[in-house]
């Protein structure tokens, strides 16, 4: 747990360390903060876990109420992160002032009786790029190559070189630069300036971020890939902006899970193990996306629910499951595998790398966990979807859906007299033909003879094409044909 000092919103702070007197005052106060014990409070402690006086009693003040917050302990700050940024370009003097401040803090905390504190530096993505990259005709060594260039290119290069032994780590804000940003180049420039890639951390964000044309949200797959990449290249790890208020309405628990998935991906990449792209659930279905090269490899990947076998993937085949890859997933180099199973809140889904091959025992053969997900009510809530129309003629049945429903992982099955005649799922329709329709919709026709009185039913069901129908989640249409 570190104290964040600075940030663009508080950029005026850098004017408060521009003289020796000001720096001494700031340094002394920061060191005092590092020595302050901060209380930690928890609910439902055991009586022996509580420290200090009881903070809340029962109604008649005779028994300490352990269901309310009581003090469980104390924590100290581990160090300080200097978020060195501002709207305008940082000056050489501002960099020198920060170096002097950090040097003084190191002096004040160097006593052998004082715990070693971590000091880190967080700076803009182009901070170590060549200064010449501000010219939009220059491309060599440049990470941000849009037509309108940044004025921050190379603004902290000298600070990085001079401070490489003062700071324990260097956080690079490799976001808020648009989808074409070359984060690999930015990281290489920082590593060159610092002289040690293992001290340089990659920045990811799970929120909407700035782009030169419009704000955008980085995909889950790209954040996972970035996390893997930095580990494979020997960088020092990653940090994520930020936990709390989220532009995508993710709960704090969902944000923490997302960040944990990035950490696990980085760890697996560092160990050279098999990697999956994503693990998710919808009502009645567990979905695993896996890079095509891993899908084809002889890595035995087993999916379980609450420790019980659901199916597996090995050498280009999936077992007790179905391949449901859509065009976007294929373009990303992924294979999508779906497993049909009843799901309820608090079910735990795991994806593990095992020894051996299909047919071998799985007991005591787990090599490592690749992904883990705890099901929530929100994840398995039946989506509130509706059809645009169903047209029944003597020649067949035509279903029209909103395009977003058609492209989603919504398994919509069409039956005639309780007999399957077709379906759609994940942007693909089966046993049917395209029908022209208006923008924003998708229409397809099951060609089958229909006579008056035939029962036509359209339902949202669990599972995926190639697996059993699963449970009916919602009836979307039910009528008898009438001509």
N, C-alpha and C positions, 0 to 999 in steps of 0.2 A: 504494500500500500504506500503510494508515493504522493507527495504534495505537488500539484501542478502550479507552476509559477509562470505567468505571462499570458500569451495568447493574443490574437489580433484584436479581440474585443477589449483587451486591457493593455493595448500597445503603449499607452502613455507611461506604463510602468518603467519602460526602459529609460525614460528621462529622470527617473529617481535613483539611478545608479551611475550618474555621469560625473560624480566627484568622489574623491577618497572618503570624505565625511559621510556622504549618502550611502556609499557602498558598505562602509563599516556598520552603519546602523541597520541596513537590510540584512547583512550577513549575520550579525549578532541575533537579530530577531528570528531569522530562519533556523539557526542552530537551536535556539530556545524551543521553537516548535517541534523540532526533532526529539527533544527530551520530554515532551509532554505525554503522559499516559492518557489515552482516550478510552472511556468505558465502553464495553460491549454489552448489549441487553438482549435477552432471549426469553421467549415464553416456554412454559411447560418444563422448567428445569426441575431436576431432583433437588430436594432440600440441601444435600451436601454439595451441589454444584453452585449454589448461590453464594456470592461473596458480598460482604458489607451488610448494611441494614436492609430490612424488608422495605420495598418501595410501595407495595399495595397489599392491604389486608382484606379479609372477608368482610361481610356486612357489619359484623359486630366487633371488628377489630381484634379478634382473638387468634386468628390463624393467618399466616402469610399466604396470600393467594398466588400459587405458583403458575396458574394459568395466565397470569398477566406478566408484563415485562419485569424481569428482575435482572440485576447485574450478574453477568456470567464471567467477566474477566476484564482485562485491559489489553490494548494494543498500542504499539508505537509506530510512527511513520518509518518506513524503510529508507526513505531518501527523498530527493527532489527531482522533478522533471522540469527543465527549463524549456517552455514552449516559446521559442524565439522566432516571432513572426510579427509582421505589421503590414498594413496595406501598401505603403510605399516601400521602396527598396531599402534594406538595412544598410547602414553606413559602416565604414571601417571602424569609426570610433565606437559605435554601439557594440560591435563585435569585441573590440578590445576591452570595453567596460565590462561586458559579460565575463570575459576570460579572467579579469581581475577579481570580479565578485566570486566566481567559482574557486579561484586560487585561494582567496581568503577563507572561504567556507572549508576547503580542504585543510587549511592551517588550523582552523578552530576545532576541527573534529579529528585532528591527527593524534591527540593524546592517547596513550596506550590504554587508558581506562575507558575510553569512549568507543562504542561500537562503530564499525565501519559502515558508513552510509553510502547508498548508491546515488549517483548523480547521472542524469541522462539529458540529452539534448534532442528536442523535436523541432524540425525545420521543414520548409517547403520542398516540394518534389523536385524542382529545378535548381535547388540551392547549390548543387555541386556541378551542374552543367557548365560547359565553357561559356564565358561571358559573350562570346561571339554569337551564341544561339539566339540572342535578342534580335538578330538580323534574320528576317524570314527567307533569305537566300542561302543561309547556312544550315546544313543538316547533319554534318558529321559530329557525332558525340552528343546530339541533341535529343532529349526525351520528349519535349513538347514542340511539335512541328506544325502547329496550326498557322494560318496566314497572319493572324495577329498574335505576336509573341509576348512572352512574359518579360517583365522588367526585373525579375528576381533571379535570372540566370547567374550562377556563380557567386551569389551574394554571401555565402558562408564557406566557400572553399578554403580560404585562409584560416578561418575559425576552426574548421575541421582539422586542418593540419597542425595547428598550434595546440588544439585542445584534445588531441587523440589520446593523451595519457591522463587528462583531467576527468574526462567523462567515461563512465563505464559502458554506455551504449548510446547509439545514435538512431533516433526514430525518424524515418523518412515518410512524409505525408504523401504517399503515392496514390492519391485520389484527388477529387475535385479538379481533374484535368481533361476530362472527356474520354470517350471510348477508344480513341486512337492513341492515347498516351502510351509511350514506350517505357513502362515501369522497369523493365530489365536494364535499359540504358541508364536510367536515373540511379538505380541501385549500384550498377558498376561504377558510376562516377563517384558516388559516395564512398564505396569500398576503396577506390583508388586514393581518394583524399585522406581517408582515415588510415589506410594501410593495413586494415584487418577486417575482412568481410564478416567475421563472426561477431563483430560489435555493431553491425548495421542491421536494423529491423525494418521489415516491410510493413506499410500501413494499408489495411483494408477498411472498408466501410460497409455497413449494412443499412445505410440510410440513403435517401435521395442525395445526389451530389451534383456539383456544377459541371456543365459541359459547354463547349463553345457555341453550340447550336441550341441546346435545351438541357434542362436537368434530366438525369437518368438514374436508374438503380442498377447497380452491378448485379449480374446473375449469380445465383448460388454456385453454379458450376465454375464460373470464372474466379470467384473468391476461393473456392477449393483448389483450383489449379494454381493460383498465385501462391497459396499457402504451401502447396507441394513443391512448386518451383524454387522458392527461397530455401527450403530445406535441402533440396537436391544440390543447390549451388553453394552450400556452406555458409549461408547468411545466419544471423543470430536469432531469428524468430520473426514474430509478427505482433502487431498491436491492432486493435479494432476501434474505430470511432463509430458509434459510442453506445453504451448501455443506458437505457432510460427512455426518454421520449423518442418515439420511433416513427419515421415518416410512413412506414408500411403497416402501421398499427399492430406490430408484433408485441406480444406480452413480454415482460422481462424474462420469464421462463423460456419463451421461444427464442429470445435474443441470446440468452446464455447457452441454450442448446446449439444454436447456429455457430457461435464462437467456439464451443467445444468441438464441433465437427471440423472446423478449420484447424484447431490445435491437433486433433487426432490425425487428420490428413497429413499435416506437416510431420508428425512423429512417424507415421508409417512410411512416408517418402524418405525420411532420414534413415530408416531401417531397411529400405529397399524392398518393402513388402507390397503385396497386392493392394490396389486402391479401387474403391468404388466411387462413382460420381455422386450418387444421392440415394437416400433411403426415405421413403414417405409412405403415408397411408391415406386411403379414402375409405368410405364405408364398405367393409367386406373385402378389402383388397390391400395387400402389401406390395409396394412397388420398389424395385431396385434398379437403378441405372448404373451401368458399368461400362468403362471404356472398352471399345471393340477389341483392342489387343489383349486386355485382361480376360475378356469373355472367351477368347480363342485359346488362351494359355492353359497349361495344365495346373492351374491353381484351383483347388477344391474349395468352393465358397458355399457355405451352408447358411440357410435362413431359418431362424427359430422364433417361435412365439412362446414366451414364458418358459423357455428352455426346451420346448418340444419341437421336433423337426417339422418344417413346412415343405422344404424342397432345397434344391441345390443347383449350382452352375459349375460346369467342368468341361474344358476342351471344346468349347463352341456349342455345347448343348445345355439346355435347362431342363430340370426334372420336376414333375408335379407343379408345373407352372407354364406360362405362355409368353412368347416374345411379342411385345406390343409397341415396337419402336415406330415413332412417327418421323416425318421428314425433318423436323427441326432437331430431334435427338440424333438422327442419323448424320445430319450435317455437322453436329458437334462431336461426332466420332463415338457416340454412345449406343449401347444396346439396352432397351428397356425390357425388364422381366417382371411379370405380375404373378402374385401368389394369392389365390382365393382362400379366405378364412373368415370366420366370424370374429369381430373385433369389439372390444369394450374398453372404456376408460381404464387406465392404469395397466393395460397389457404392455408387456415389454418385448419389443422386437429387436433381435440381434442378428448381425451378419458377421460370420466368423470365417477365418481362413483355417482350413483343416489339413492334416496330413492325408495322404492316400488318394483314393479315387472313389467314384460312386460304387456302392456295393460293399466297401470296407466299413468296419465299425467306426462310429464317431465318438465313442467313449474315450476320454483321456487323449484325444488326438487334436485338440485345439491348439493352433500355433499362436494366433492373436485375434483380437476383436477388430473388425473393420468399421463397424458402425453400430450404434445403439439408439433406440428411440422408445420413449414412453408415450403411449397413446393418450391423448386428451379428448374430452368431449367435443371440443371444437374441431379436431381433426376428422372425426367420424360423423359429424353432423350431416344429415342428408341435405344436399344442395337444393335450394329452392329454384328449380328450373321448370320451364314449361315449353311446350311445342309451339311453333308458329301455326302449323296446320297439318291435317292428315286428309289426304284425298284418296277415296276408294272408288275404283272403277272395275269393270269386268276384267280388265287386263292386268290389274295389280294395285298395289298400295304405294302412294307417294308420301313421304314424310319430309316436312320442312322444319328445320331447327335454326335458332340463332347461331351464327357462326362461332361465337364464343363457347356455346354448349357443345357444338359439334367437335371443336378442336380440343376440348377439355377431356380429362380422363373420366368421362361419363359413359358407362356402358348402357346403351339404349337398344333394347331388343324388341323386334316386331314379331307377333305371332298371328296366325290364322287358325281359328278353331283349336287353340292351345298348342299348335305345331309351329316350331321356329321357321321363319322365312327370311330373316336378315337382321342386321344390327349395325350400329356405328359406335366407334370408340377412338379417342385420341387422334381425331382428324382423318379417320379411315372408315369407309362403309363397306359392308360385306354382302355378297350375293345380291347385289343391286347395281343400279346404273345412275350416273349423274343426270340431273334435271336442271335446266337453266332456271335461275331465280334472281331476285334483286340483291343488290350489294348488302353485306352484313348478314346474309342468310345462306344456308346450305340445304339443298334438296336432293333426295335420291329415291329411286323407285325400285321396289321388289316386284319383278314381273312374275305373276302367278295368277291363274284363273280364279276369279272371285264370283260367287253367285249370291243372289239375295238371301239374307239370313245368316251368311257366314259371320262369325265373331272375329273382329279385328281388335287386337290389343297392342298397345305400345307401353313399355314399362322401363323405368330406370332400375337396373339390377346391380348387384355387387359382382365382383370378378372382372375378367377381361376375356376377349375373344380367344378361343382355344382352350378355355377352362370351363368347368361346369357353370350353369347359370347363376349360382349363388342365390342370395335372398332378394326378393323384390323389395326395393327401397321406396318406390313411388310409382303409382299407376298414372300414366300420362294421358292415356286415351283408351276407351273401351266402348265400342258400338257394334251393332249388327249392320251389315251391309244392306242397303235398301235401294233398289233401282226402279 
